[in-house]
Amino acid sequence: MNLQQLMEIESKFEQLSIIPIFDEILKYTLKLISGGIQTGILTELYGEAGCGKTHVCMTLMINTIINYKTSRVIYISTAKQLQQDRFNQLLYKFTNLFNKCIIQHLNNTKFMDEYIYEQLPTLLEQYQFKLIIIDNITTYLQELQLTLNQMQKTSILKKFSNHLRRLAKKHNIAVLFVNNVVASTQNNKLYPALGIKWSEMIDERIQVEKKGMIRHFRIDISHRVALDDATFTIQESGIYPQVD
């Protein structure tokens, strides 16, 4: 990549926004991806069950509507519903922000497609949004796993990701996919579900691991910043960087 190409990439990102992962006061302690996720691109968050992915999503939603006061967020669950009590607990200081969150439970592929391809574009034209979360992308194809071959599944995911990337760029929105993990039969290591083809459809990827009471962030894919890592803890009032 030459200098001109690097400058072109940099100029594009300067026009985009950063949504902080952690509270604004504590953000300076975190080097990870400039303290947040990028708008205008597709980001994936993956990890084992119980590692804290949903807490990261809830914190991102809250920080988005706090930092972008005229914007709203959309959370789409495809498996279990969002822990509404926990989300309300985190939002208790900001009761005036509840109406900024649109929470959808779409556990049916047909309903999901209708919402993503038909309702969502219209919604984004009518109101200002800054963040869309799909939790999780693996379940999106679950109903069709037995009837589709690999080429058909890849085609559906490509159409899905291209559609959301166009919306992200057009409206300067951050799109975050939550992904499950699968264990390799060769080395027993954990890898993001959906395979290599899906990996080529996203722009940035972050892994979350749990080691005791400490959670660990690691950037797997990014064309914007150097690969980095950071630790955090989940507390009653939210998630915070782990300070040595």
C-alpha positions in Angstrom: 0.0 0.0 0.0 1.5 3.4 -1.0 1.4 6.7 0.8 -1.5 8.1 -1.3 -3.7 5.0 -0.5 -2.9 5.4 3.2 -3.9 9.1 3.1 -7.1 8.2 1.4 -8.0 5.7 4.0 -7.1 8.1 6.8 -9.3 10.9 5.3 -12.3 8.6 5.2 -12.0 7.6 8.8 -11.6 11.3 9.8 -15.2 11.8 8.7 -16.5 9.0 10.8 -17.2 8.8 14.5 -15.9 6.7 17.5 -18.4 5.2 19.9 -16.6 4.6 23.2 -16.7 1.2 24.8 -16.2 2.4 28.3 -17.4 5.4 30.3 -16.1 8.7 29.0 -14.2 9.4 32.3 -12.3 6.2 32.2 -11.8 6.0 28.4 -8.3 7.5 28.5 -7.0 4.4 30.3 -7.9 2.2 27.3 -5.7 2.1 24.1 -8.0 -0.5 22.4 -9.1 0.7 19.0 -9.0 4.4 20.1 -11.4 3.7 22.9 -14.3 2.4 20.9 -15.8 1.1 17.6 -16.0 2.9 14.3 -19.0 4.1 12.4 -19.4 3.4 8.7 -18.0 -0.1 8.9 -18.9 -3.6 10.1 -17.4 -4.8 13.4 -17.7 -8.3 15.0 -17.5 -9.1 18.7 -17.0 -12.8 19.4 -16.4 -15.1 22.4 -17.6 -17.9 24.5 -21.0 -17.8 26.3 -20.7 -15.9 29.5 -17.6 -13.9 28.6 -19.4 -10.6 28.7 -20.4 -9.9 25.1 -23.9 -8.7 25.9 -22.6 -6.4 28.7 -20.3 -4.8 26.1 -23.3 -4.4 23.8 -25.4 -2.8 26.5 -22.5 -0.4 27.5 -22.1 0.6 23.9 -25.8 1.3 23.6 -25.7 3.5 26.7 -22.5 5.3 25.7 -23.9 5.9 22.2 -27.0 7.7 23.3 -25.1 9.7 26.0 -22.4 10.8 23.6 -24.7 11.4 20.6 -27.7 13.0 22.2 -29.7 13.3 19.0 -29.2 9.7 17.9 -30.9 6.4 18.7 -29.7 2.8 18.8 -31.1 -0.5 17.6 -30.5 -3.8 19.4 -31.7 -6.9 17.5 -31.6 -10.3 19.3 -31.9 -13.5 17.3 -31.6 -16.0 20.2 -32.4 -15.0 23.8 -33.9 -11.6 24.5 -31.9 -8.8 26.0 -31.7 -8.9 29.8 -34.1 -5.9 30.2 -33.7 -5.7 34.0 -29.9 -5.5 33.7 -30.2 -2.9 31.0 -32.6 -0.9 33.0 -30.2 -1.1 36.0 -27.4 0.3 33.9 -29.6 3.1 32.5 -31.1 4.1 35.8 -29.2 7.4 35.9 -30.5 8.3 32.4 -34.2 7.6 32.5 -34.8 10.2 29.8 -32.8 8.0 27.3 -35.0 4.9 27.4 -37.0 6.1 24.4 -33.7 6.3 22.4 -33.3 2.5 22.4 -35.2 0.3 20.0 -35.0 -3.4 21.1 -36.2 -6.1 18.7 -36.4 -9.9 19.3 -36.4 -11.6 15.9 -35.8 -15.3 16.3 -37.2 -16.2 12.9 -35.2 -15.8 9.7 -38.3 -14.5 7.8 -39.0 -11.8 10.4 -35.3 -10.9 10.4 -35.1 -10.5 6.6 -38.3 -8.4 6.6 -36.9 -6.1 9.3 -33.4 -5.7 7.8 -34.3 -5.3 4.2 -37.7 -3.6 4.4 -38.3 -1.8 7.7 -34.7 -0.8 8.7 -33.9 1.3 5.6 -37.1 3.3 6.1 -36.4 3.7 9.8 -33.0 5.1 9.1 -34.4 7.6 6.7 -36.9 8.9 9.3 -34.8 9.0 12.4 -31.1 9.5 13.3 -29.3 6.4 14.5 -25.7 5.8 15.5 -25.5 2.1 16.4 -27.1 -1.2 15.2 -26.3 -4.4 17.1 -27.2 -7.9 15.9 -26.8 -10.4 18.7 -26.1 -12.9 17.2 -25.2 -13.4 13.6 -24.8 -17.2 14.0 -28.4 -17.8 15.0 -29.5 -15.9 11.8 -28.7 -18.9 9.7 -29.6 -21.6 12.3 -33.0 -22.4 10.8 -31.5 -22.9 7.3 -28.5 -24.9 8.3 -30.0 -28.2 7.3 -31.4 -27.0 3.9 -28.6 -24.9 2.5 -25.2 -25.9 1.1 -22.1 -23.8 1.9 -22.4 -21.8 -1.3 -26.0 -20.8 -0.6 -25.1 -19.8 3.0 -22.2 -17.7 1.8 -24.4 -16.0 -0.7 -27.0 -15.1 2.0 -24.3 -13.8 4.3 -22.7 -11.7 1.6 -26.0 -10.1 0.6 -26.7 -9.5 4.3 -23.3 -7.9 5.1 -23.3 -5.8 1.9 -26.7 -4.4 2.6 -25.8 -3.4 6.2 -22.4 -1.9 5.0 -24.3 0.3 2.6 -26.6 1.5 5.3 -23.6 2.0 7.7 -21.8 4.2 5.2 -24.8 6.1 4.0 -26.0 7.0 7.5 -22.6 7.0 9.3 -23.7 4.2 11.7 -21.7 1.6 13.6 -22.9 -1.9 12.9 -21.8 -4.6 15.5 -22.3 -8.3 15.0 -22.1 -10.7 17.9 -20.7 -14.1 17.0 -20.4 -17.4 18.7 -17.3 -19.6 18.7 -16.5 -23.1 17.6 -13.7 -25.4 18.7 -11.3 -26.7 16.1 -11.1 -30.5 15.9 -7.4 -30.3 15.2 -6.0 -28.1 18.0 -9.1 -27.6 20.2 -8.7 -23.8 19.9 -11.7 -21.5 19.7 -12.5 -19.7 16.5 -15.3 -17.4 15.4 -18.3 -19.3 13.9 -19.4 -19.0 10.3 -15.9 -19.6 8.9 -13.4 -17.9 6.7 -15.8 -16.5 4.1 -17.7 -14.6 6.8 -14.4 -13.2 8.1 -13.8 -11.6 4.7 -17.1 -9.8 4.9 -16.4 -7.8 8.1 -14.0 -4.9 8.6 -12.9 -5.3 12.3 -13.1 -8.1 14.7 -12.7 -8.1 18.5 -12.4 -11.2 20.7 -13.6 -11.3 24.3 -12.3 -13.9 26.7 -13.0 -14.6 30.4 -10.2 -15.5 32.7 -11.6 -15.7 36.3 -13.1 -12.3 37.1 -11.1 -10.5 34.4 -12.3 -10.2 30.8 -9.8 -9.7 28.0 -10.3 -7.8 24.7 -8.1 -8.6 21.7 -8.3 -7.1 18.2 -8.1 -9.9 15.6 -8.8 -7.8 12.4 -8.4 -4.1 11.8 -7.2 -2.0 8.9 -7.6 1.2 11.0 -5.3 0.6 14.0 -2.6 -1.8 15.2 -3.7 -5.1 16.7 -4.1 -4.4 20.4 -5.5 -5.8 23.6 -6.9 -4.7 27.0 -8.5 -6.0 30.1 -11.8 -5.0 31.8 -14.1 -6.0 34.6 -17.9 -6.2 34.8 -19.3 -4.4 37.8 -22.8 -3.6 39.0 -22.7 -0.1 37.4 -21.2 -1.3 34.1 -17.9 -2.4 32.5 -14.6 -0.7 33.3 -11.0 -1.0 32.2 -8.8 -3.0 34.5 -6.1 -0.7 35.8 -2.8 -2.2 37.0 
